[in-house]
Amino acid sequence: MFSTLVALPGGRFLDAVVEGERAYRLRWGAPGDWRVVYEPGERRVQGKRHAYGFRSIEQLRYDFERDVEDAQAARRQPR
């Protein structure tokens, strides 16, 4: 089992709990305002839900990091 909560610059957090294919949660954002969330069978990115099929820990990490990078880029774009 792996579990961590890390405070990041800008008031954001990384929360990760991984026990295996059927038990994991990865979150990036802030409590009450998680921007990217991965849980078994589903991922939520900036409030939009999508089905997610677990393939491997490596793929889970890659997909999560990509969505976090995209969410950060979206926050930096002028409106």
Contacts in CASP RR format, 6 or more apart in sequence:
PFRMAT RR
TARGET T0000
AUTHOR 0000-0000-0000
METHOD contacts of the structure
MODEL  1
MFSTLVALPGGRFLDAVVEGERAYRLRWGAPGDWRVVYEPGERRVQGKRH
AYGFRSIEQLRYDFERDVEDAQAARRQPR
1 17 0 8 1.000
1 18 0 8 1.000
1 19 0 8 1.000
2 16 0 8 1.000
2 17 0 8 1.000
2 18 0 8 1.000
2 19 0 8 1.000
3 16 0 8 1.000
3 17 0 8 1.000
3 18 0 8 1.000
4 14 0 8 1.000
4 15 0 8 1.000
4 16 0 8 1.000
5 13 0 8 1.000
5 14 0 8 1.000
5 15 0 8 1.000
5 16 0 8 1.000
6 13 0 8 1.000
6 14 0 8 1.000
6 15 0 8 1.000
7 13 0 8 1.000
8 14 0 8 1.000
11 30 0 8 1.000
12 28 0 8 1.000
12 29 0 8 1.000
12 30 0 8 1.000
12 35 0 8 1.000
13 27 0 8 1.000
13 28 0 8 1.000
13 29 0 8 1.000
13 30 0 8 1.000
13 31 0 8 1.000
14 26 0 8 1.000
14 27 0 8 1.000
14 28 0 8 1.000
14 29 0 8 1.000
15 25 0 8 1.000
15 26 0 8 1.000
15 27 0 8 1.000
15 28 0 8 1.000
15 34 0 8 1.000
16 25 0 8 1.000
16 26 0 8 1.000
16 27 0 8 1.000
17 23 0 8 1.000
17 24 0 8 1.000
17 25 0 8 1.000
17 26 0 8 1.000
18 24 0 8 1.000
18 25 0 8 1.000
18 26 0 8 1.000
18 57 0 8 1.000
18 60 0 8 1.000
20 57 0 8 1.000
21 40 0 8 1.000
21 54 0 8 1.000
22 40 0 8 1.000
22 54 0 8 1.000
23 40 0 8 1.000
24 38 0 8 1.000
24 39 0 8 1.000
24 40 0 8 1.000
24 54 0 8 1.000
24 60 0 8 1.000
25 37 0 8 1.000
25 38 0 8 1.000
25 39 0 8 1.000
26 36 0 8 1.000
26 37 0 8 1.000
26 38 0 8 1.000
26 60 0 8 1.000
26 64 0 8 1.000
27 34 0 8 1.000
27 36 0 8 1.000
27 37 0 8 1.000
27 38 0 8 1.000
28 34 0 8 1.000
28 35 0 8 1.000
28 36 0 8 1.000
28 37 0 8 1.000
28 64 0 8 1.000
28 68 0 8 1.000
28 71 0 8 1.000
29 35 0 8 1.000
29 36 0 8 1.000
34 44 0 8 1.000
35 45 0 8 1.000
35 46 0 8 1.000
35 47 0 8 1.000
35 68 0 8 1.000
35 71 0 8 1.000
36 43 0 8 1.000
36 44 0 8 1.000
36 45 0 8 1.000
36 46 0 8 1.000
36 64 0 8 1.000
36 67 0 8 1.000
36 68 0 8 1.000
36 71 0 8 1.000
37 43 0 8 1.000
37 44 0 8 1.000
38 52 0 8 1.000
38 60 0 8 1.000
38 63 0 8 1.000
38 64 0 8 1.000
38 67 0 8 1.000
40 54 0 8 1.000
41 51 0 8 1.000
41 52 0 8 1.000
41 53 0 8 1.000
41 54 0 8 1.000
42 49 0 8 1.000
42 50 0 8 1.000
42 51 0 8 1.000
42 52 0 8 1.000
43 49 0 8 1.000
43 50 0 8 1.000
43 51 0 8 1.000
43 52 0 8 1.000
43 63 0 8 1.000
43 64 0 8 1.000
43 67 0 8 1.000
44 50 0 8 1.000
45 67 0 8 1.000
45 70 0 8 1.000
45 71 0 8 1.000
46 71 0 8 1.000
46 74 0 8 1.000
52 63 0 8 1.000
54 60 0 8 1.000
END
